[in-house]
Amino acid sequence: MTATALPDNAPHAALTIAICAPLEAALVERIRQSSPGVTVRYSPELLPPERFPADHAGDPDFRRSAEQEEQYWENIRQADVLYGIPNESPADLARAVRENPKLRWIHAMAAGAGGSVRAAQLSEAELERVVVTTSAGVHALPLAEFALMGLLNGFKRVAELQADQRAKLWPELRVPTRLLAGSQLVISGLGEIGMETARLAKALGMTVSGSKRQAQELEGIDEVVTNDGLAGLLNSADAVVNTLPGTPYTEHLFDAELLATLKPGAVFVNVGRGSVVDETALLAALDEGRISYACLDVFEQEPLPASSPLWEHPKVLVSPHTSALSSAENRLIAERFISNLELFRAGRVMPHMVDPVYFY
């Protein structure tokens, strides 16, 4: 799949970009100055204010007047390119594509925007006309650091230490912790996030294997299999990190059957998508001791329902899908967009284009 560039691919061809996500004025100006002939439609009063750095959805209480709403959509209808999915909404993504026949490219703030594109239910022709790129890779380092935190928490018995601290208990029997060095880590999904996780894990002495859609040799990775081959790796895994996106092909990949192949006592970390893991099977594996600790940033249903046993499970850390966030995110996404803009204007392939069949 290649970028659907404008009819005139000349470097100085006129190009209109509409900013649809909250963004600092200095970064908007960087985009404006990044390429000759670029017009940026940026109306900060039409965008919900950020509540924290890289708050792409913005304040949920923000409301536009009827006049402002029309201006917001007029900006979108005039654009060749959108920076951000309008209102972070699949329905509004579809509206933007259908109301603007000149639209050719949307850059999404999320790393996993495939689900939004799928939910927009665009036609084959619309998916051919409008390319959607994601911000995958921008989040690789914060996600990898979070994954390492989860591994260290599990190996160093942090949950038990915290429970003892709350109870003001100094146990008579001092239980040893485990070393990451020399341990076997399996990463499901050896893309940018998975490879960054592997880099950090190897720096701490772990041996790393994992899965990829197509098995191939990867530098520093002992063994690479497809997802069908994961069971053969899990029986010797001391830890597992999932980075896979949520697609029909990964849904409940980690089911009771696959989790049953885990080496008892494994640490499990999920920074991919919640739909990849059958939570009922995960809870059973935790209760059986097959999984000694689970660090979870994503869930089958979000927000995680108050009725979920995961909230109070003594071997589980619940994170509210925030592991990818960092104060540098807006800058990193803007820099990725500027880099992609050069490729787009040349009609070249941009990284992390959403696959119109697999939606990742």
N, C-alpha and C positions, 0 to 999 in steps of 0.2 A: 504494500500500500504506500502510495506517495502523497505528498501534500497537494491539495487542490489549489494551486496558486491562482492569482488574479490573471486575467487575460494578458495584461501587460506586465511581464516579469522584470522589467527594467528596474535597476536599483533605485531610481529616482521617481518611480511611478507613484501617483497619489494613493494614499492608503489612510483609511479612517479607522481608528481604534476607539471603542467605547469601554471605559472602566466601569465594571459592574460590581466590584467588590470594594469594601473600605480599604483605602490605601493612603499612606502618607504622601503629602504634596511633593516632597523631595523625590520620592520614587516615581511619581507620575511624571515629574519633569525629566527624570532620567530616561523614561520610556519615550517621551516626546522628543528628546534630543538624540535618541539612539540611532535614528535612521532618517535620511533626507526624504522629504515629501510626506511625512507622517502628520496627520491631524489627530489629536487625542481629545475625545469628548469626555470631559471629567467634570461632574457637577457634585461636589462633596455634599451639598445640602440635600441631594436626592438619595444619598447612601446612608444606611444606618451606622451610627458611630460605633467604633470598636469599644468593647468593654475591657479588653486586654490585648497585648500584642498579637497580631495575626488572627484576630477574631473576624473571620471572613463573612460570617452570617450577620455580625453586628448585633446591636441591641434589639431584642425581640419586641420591645414595646414601641419601636420606631414606626411611625405611620406617615405616609405621604398624603398630601392633599390631592384632590382630583386633578388639579392643574399640574402638580408635581409628578403624579403618576403618568400623565400623558407625556410630559417632558422626558421622564425616565425611559419610556418606551420609544419615544422619538429618537433619542440618542442611539438606542439599540437598532432601530430600523435604518439608521443612516450608516451603520458600521459595516466594514468588511471583516473586522476581527473584534472579538469580545475578550476582554480580560476578566475572567470570572463567569460562572454560570449565573444568569439573572436570578436574583433572590435565592440562590442556592437551591433552586427548585426544578425537578425534572419537568414539571408541567410548563414552567416558564422557559426552560431550555427549548422545549418543543415549540412554544409560541414564538420565540425568537427566530428559530429556523424557518417557520412557516410564514411569518410576517415580513421577513427580510430575505428576498431572493438573491441579494448580493452577498450575503454572509458566507464566508468560506472557512473560518477557523475560530474555535472557541478554546481558550486556555483555562482549564479548571484549576482551582486552588488545591483541591484534594489530590492525594496520591492514588486513591482508588475511586476515580470518577466513573468507572465503567458501569457501576450499578445505576447511577443517575442517568447515563446515556441509555441504558437498557430500559429503565422505567419511563423514559420520554417517549418510547414507542415510535421512533422515527422510521420512515419508510426506507427501503433500500436506496432509493434515489437520493433522499435527504442525507443518509449516511455517506453516500458517495460524494455529495456536494460539500458537506461541512465536516471538516476534520476536527476532532476533539483531542487535545493533548492534556496530559495530567502533570502534576507537580511531583511525580514519583522521582526519587533520588534526592530531592531537596530534604526529604525527611529521613534519609538513610542513617545519618549519624545519630540524631536524637533517638530514633527507634532502636538502633543497635545498642546505644548506651543503656536504654531502658531494659532491653533484653538481658544485657550483662548484669544489670542490677537484679533482675529476677533470678538469674542463675546464682549469683552470689548470695542472695537472700535464702534460696533453697539449700545451697551447699553449706552455708554457715548457720543454718537453723535460726534465722532471724525471728520468724514467727514464734518459735518456742521461747527464745530469749525475751521477747516482748511480753509474752504471757507470764513468764516468771517475774518480770519486772513489775507488771501490774499487780501481781499477787504478793510482791515483796518476798519472793521465794528464792533462797540461795540453796540449790539442790545439793544434797550430800554426794550424789553421784554426778561427776562432771563428765558429760557426754562429749566425745570428740566430734569435730566437724570434718567435712570432706574437702579435699583439694580439687580445684578446677584443673590444675596442672596434671596432665596425664589422663584426664577424663575424656570420654567419648561424647561429642556433641553431634546431633543430627539436626540439620536445618531444612525444613520443608519450604522450598521456594528460594533458590539461589539466584535471585535477581540482585538489584543494587542493595536493597536492605539486607538480604541474606548474606551477600558477600561482605558488606561492611560489618555485620555481626560476626562473620567468620574471621575477619581480620582482627577484631578486638579479642575474640575468644582465643585465637591462636597466640596472640601476644601474652596471654595468661597461661599458655602451655597446653591448651586443649587440642585434641585431634578432631578434625571436622570432616563430616560427610554430609550428603544431603541430596535433595531432589531438584529437578528442573524439568520443564515441559519436554525438552529433548535432551537425553543423556549425552554429555560431552565432557571432555577433560577440562578442568578448571584449575588454574594455578593455586596451589596451597590446599586443595580439597582432595582428601584421600580417595573418595568414591562418589560418583554422581550417578543417580538412577532417575527414572521417571517416577511419578507418584505411585505407579503400580509396584515399584520395587521397594517402597518404604519399609514394608514389613521385614524385609531382610536386613535392614539397618537398625531397626528399633530394638531388636532382641539383644543388642550389645550397647545400647545408648544409655549413658548416664544422664543425659539431658536432651530435651527437644525444644527447638524454637520454631514456631510456625510464623511465616511471613506471607503466606499465600493469600491472594485476593479472593473475594467471594464471587464465584461463578457457578453455573449449573454443574460444571465439571469438578468443582472442589467441594460442593455442599456435603457436609457430614463425612468428609474424607476420614477424619479421625472419629470413627464410630467404635462401637464396642469390640468389633472384630479386630480392628487395627490396634486399638489401645491394649488389647489382650496380648499383643506381641511384644509390648514394652518390657524391658528389663526392670524387675521390681525395684522400687525406690527412685525411679527417674524423676527429674525436675522438668516441669512442663511450662513453657512460656508461649503466650499467643499475642503477637503484635500485628497479625494479618487481618483476618476478618472473622467475626464470631460464627458465621455460618459454616465455616470449615470444620468446626468441632461440635459433635453431639454432646451437649452439656449433661444430659442424663447419663451417658456413658462415662463422661469425664468425672462426674460425682461418684459413680460406682468405683472407678479406678482409684480415686482419692481415698474412699472408705476402705478399699481392699488393701491399700498400701502400695499398689502398683505405681502410683504417682505419689511421691512424698511431699510435693509442694507444687502449686500452680500459681503463676503470676499472669493475670489476665487483664488486658487492656481493651478487649473487644468481646462482644457477646451476641448471642443469637437474636436477642431482642434488646434494643437500646432506646431509652434508658433501661438498665437492668431492673426488672420488676422487684418491688419490695418483698414479694413472696419467694424470690429465688433463694434456695439454700446456700448459694455461693456467697451471699453477703456475710453470713456468720460462720462459714466453714473455717475451722482453725488452721487449715493448711492452704488457704487461698488468700491472695492479695487481689482486691478489686480496684482497678483504675478506670476512671470514667472516659475512656477513649481519648486520652490526652497525651499519650506517650510521644506523639510526633511533634508536639508543640514546642516551639522555642522562640525566644525574643528576636532571633535573627530571621525568622521564617519569611516575613514580608520581603525583606531585602533579597533573600535567596531566590524566592519565587520570581521577583521582578527581574533579577539577573538571568534566570532560566528563560523567562519570556523574551527578553531582549536577544538572547542567543538564538532562540527559536525563530524570532522575527526575521533575522538575517537568512535563515534557511528557508522560511516560508516564502520570502520575497524572491528567492532563487528557484522556487518550485522543487526544493529538495526535501528528503525525508527528515522529519523532526523526531527527536526521541520521545518515547512514551505516548505515541498516538494510540487512542483507544481502538482496539480491534472491533470492527463492526459485526463480527460473528461471535467471538468469545467474550467480548465486553470487558476486557481488562487491558 
